[in-house]
Amino acid sequence: HNFGNFSVQHLLQFGTEEQRDQLAQAIVSNAETLSSSKAGDGVILAAMEHASSKDKLLLAQAVLHEPGLLVRLAQGRFGHSAVMHMLQVLDGPESLQAYMVLKDEIATLRASTRFSRVVVKYLEETTLNLDGVSREGNAMTHQASPLRVFEL
């Protein structure tokens, strides 16, 4: 429902821990369906902003493992912000997989919406070249993930 999403977002932000956990589980189970609308993208973003760390990771994994969903979210008004949160939550091989999925569609993202271009810029600013030197010329620090090593 176009306005029901605001209730869900409000509960994610201000609800009890039990309410937030139950909503997060429902969102994880229905991520693909939710991502088919702007309102649903807003719910996914609210979950990535307000759910527990565990639930954020589960949602990011669910989106990553559903073919095409990460790229579709990256093109949306609210979904692009959710994707950037997901990139921060995912770690290890899943982080690399997410970056590679987006890298493989970089031309589509660049040509798509202004929202997807925000994701492209984020990727360019947070990834490293293959030689381990950032785009700004700084050496790789302990804060940079060694898995985020590819050229866009």
N, C-alpha and C positions, 0 to 999 in steps of 0.2 A: 504494500500500500504506500502511496506517495507520501503520506504524512506519518504513517506508523513508524517509519524509519527514525523519526526524531525521538519517539518514545524509547525505542531500542537504544539509540545513541545516548539518551539521557540516563537510562538504566546502566549502561556500560560505564558511564562516567560517575554516577552518584549512587548506584544501587549497592546493596550489600555484597559481600564477597561471594556468597552463595548465588545470588542473582547474576552477578557478573560471570561466574563459572558456568552456570547453566546456559546463559546466552552465548558465551564463547564456544561451548560445545556445539550448540545449534548452528552457529556461524561456520565453524569448521566443517560440519557435516553438509552445509548448504552453500559453501563458498562459490561454487560454479554458478548456481542459480542466482545468488545475490549479485554476482559480478555482471549480470546481464542488464543491469539498470544503474543509472546515476545514483538513485537513492540507495541501492544495495552497496554500491562502492563506498558511499558515506558510512554505512554500517560497518563494512570491513575496515575502513580507516579508523573508526571509533574503537573497534576491537584492538587494532594495532597500537592505538594510543593509550587505552585504559585497561585492557585485560592483564591478567597476571603474566609474568615472563614465560611460564610454562605454556599458557594458552596462546600467547603471541607466537611462540615457536611452533606449536601444533598447527596454527593457522597458516603460517608462512610455509611449512612443509606441505600442507594440503594444497595450497595454491601452486607450489613448485611442481608437485607430482601430478597435477592435472594438465595435460598437454594444451599449450596455447593460452592458459589462464593468466600466467604472469605477464605476458606481452599484452594481452587484452586489458588487464588492469592498468598497466603502464600508460595506456592511451586515454584513460578516463580522468574526468575532472577531479575526483577524489581518489580514484584508484592509484594514480601516479604517486601520491604521497604515501599510500599504504605500501606500495612496492618499495619505496625508499626505506620505510621502517623495516620491511621484511629483509632487505639486504643487510641491515644492521643487526638483525636478530639471528639470521642464519650463520652457521659457522662450519668450518671444515669443508668436506666434500660438497655439502649442500650449498654452501656459499659460492664455491667455484661453479657448481652446476647452474645456479641462478644467474651469475654473471655471464656464463657462456650462453645460456638461453637468450638473454637480452642482447648479448654481443652478436649472436647469429641473426638477430632481427634488427640490428642497428640501423640499417638503411630504411626499413619500414618505420621505425620509431622516429628517425630524423624527418621523414616525409609526412608523418601523421599529424597529430595535434600539437598544440603548444604545450600541452601537459606532458606528452611523451618526450618532447625535447628537453623538458626539465629533468627527466630521468636520464637522458643521454648526457646532459651536462654533469649531473651527479656522478654517473659512471666515469666520465672523463676525469673528474676531480678526485675520485676516490680509488682509482686503479693505478697500477704501476706498469711501467714498460718491462719488457723481458729482461733487461739488464739490471733490474732492481733499483733503478733511479726513477723518482717520481717525475711527473710532467714539469714540476717547478725546479727540477735539478737537484733536489735534496736526496740524500742517501735514505734507504729504507730504514724506518725506525721500528721500534718494538710495537708501536700502535698499528702499523700496517699489516694486514694479513698476508702471509707469504703465498696464500692461494689466489690472491687478487693480483696476479702477475700476467697480464696480457695487454696487447696493444689494441685499442679500439679503432 
